[in-house]
Amino acid sequence: MKRHPFIMAVCSDFAGQVRGKGFPAEDLADRLAKGVGWTPTNVMINCFGAIPATPFGPRGDLILLPDPAAELKVDFEDGGVPEHFFIGDILDMARAPWSCCTRSYLKQAVERLSAEFGLRLRVAFEHEFFHGGVAERPGGSYGLDAIRRAGDFPHALIAAMKAAGLEPETVLPEYGPCQIEATMRPALALQAADRAVMLRQVTQALAFRQGSWVSFSPVVTPGIVGNGVHVHFSLEDEAGKPLSHDGDAPDGISDIASRFIAGILDLGPALCGLTAPSVLSYERLKPNSWSTNLTNLGWRDREAFVRICPVSDVPGEDVSRGFNFEYRAADGAASPYLVLGALIRAGIAGLEADEPAPPATLDGPGALSAEEWALRGIRPLPSSLSEALEALEAAGEVLIENSEMRIAYLMHKRGEIAAVDGLDLAALAARYARVY
């Protein structure tokens, strides 16, 4: 049968899944203007494909409007059809942003940061994933052999990323067996989130075409280091001038960046409800796991909640453009739009509170007394998704100002908790591995 060009209009939902509707390619101009039909309850489909509960029922209609600035088209040159989709915004029938659209949630935060403070967030996502279907060699962490055993997958992934305009920066073997990390160059917040969605889809499409599989699940193999999504970010003004660094300030952090980070640290437990949003996420957020489990600001510390990333120590060198922070409590179960939308809102709360961040821990929180923990506001992160959702609910309008979205999101995630209740760790990991 002859193949007809086909395009999908898609969105990233509460479960971090990409869903949408397709149309013949010749209808693109019409669909860019009018969108495709969508349904409120679609956002309540959990990562396992079920709808345990919904506040919307079978009623209501929406529009999923493709954004011409968020197009991905990749021909893998393997004889199959190209991967072609547009990420879009979900609108109500009056063409206003729908309350539960994750992309609109981020856009509103970006607009508020600009309008109220004249700031922009520049972001780079680091994605870790498990590459299944390849032979593992013990002791292969960060090894050249780990890439060799992956065959042409890393090479094809870079080619696909370049074809998609994702500006690949690195593809590397990670610490865990069969674990790979892929990174892209920094971009402004909305574009960075779009690229994060695209990267996951390109990676999954490539693996599927090669007869293997990948998983961005927080934990694929119990007892082995998990997969994180590390979010690097820095502040700049509307002209692109970097604003995060001040060489004369404590820890080199400018006043405005310090206040922004203070908000993230203060709202850390609640943030986890949006950035580490699966039951399995909390198997990764544990001590001594090269992840994070406390609300601390750390100096070049890969177990800090927010890490001050390294720049050159050469005297006199201008490091302002490279100076950035890394949020380490996110994973692949989260929609990138929810991650960045929540981080920006937390940062805005810090700017409004007008209090600086506490000093960075130099040797880790374990070197500090209980009194110093209290002075720096260091607290444990939630140990379960249930705890994180309680903190998110207690934060009220600070992180999710729209009550309809807040009610729906909490219902969605509590339904997910119920869906896996009683599963042991091995069964839990196996179930999540195949959906992310």
Secondary structure, DSSP 8 states (H G I E B T S, - for coil): -----EEEEEEE-TTS-EEEEEEEGGGHHHHHHH-EEE-GGGGG--TTS--S--SSTT---EEEEEEEEEEEEE--SSSS--EEEEEEEEE-TTSSB-TT-HHHHHHHHHHHHHHHH-EEEEEEEEEEEEEESS---TT-TT-HHHHHHTTTHHHHHHHHHHHTT--EEEEEE-SSTTEEEEEE--EEHHHHHHHHHHHHHHHHHHHHHTT-EEE--S-SSTTS----EEEEEEEEETT--B-SB-TTSGGGB-HHHHHHHHHHHHTHHHHHHHHS-STTHHHHSSTTSSS--B--EEES-TTSSEEE-----STT---TTT--EEE-S--TTS-HHHHHHHHHHHHHHHHHHT------BSS-GGGS-HHHHHHHT--B--SSHHHHHHHHHHHGGGT---HHHHHHHHHHHHHHHHHTTT--HHHHHHHHHHH-
